[in-house]
Amino acid sequence: MYKITNKKTGFSQYRNAENLVTFIKFNSHKKYNIEEIEAYDIKNFLYMILTISFILVLTFAFMYYGL
């Protein structure tokens, strides 16, 4: 697994080796920092779950009270 971080914006994404090659083929590697990671960062996964649940709660609350 590889972590790709945009040098300008700081946006990070995780890709496997096959997707990394395709990504680098279409995007310049000069704009990105690429790190090989041994294990998945559990903190980012928990933040993703929290964000998705927050979005769902707000969506359903809007639908319940707004409609």
C-alpha positions, 0 to 999 in steps of 0.5 A: 500500500502506498500513500500519495500526498499532493505537495501543494494541497496536502491531500492524501490518498491510499493506493495499491501498487497497480493503481499507483503505476496508473496514477503516476502514468497520468499525473506527474510524480513531481507534484506528489510525495509517495510513501510505502506504508506497512500498515493502514493508519487506523486514525484516518479510517476512524475519521472517515467513518466519523465523517460519513456518519456525520454527513448521514445524520445531517442528511436525514435530519434535514429530510426529517425536519425540512420536508 
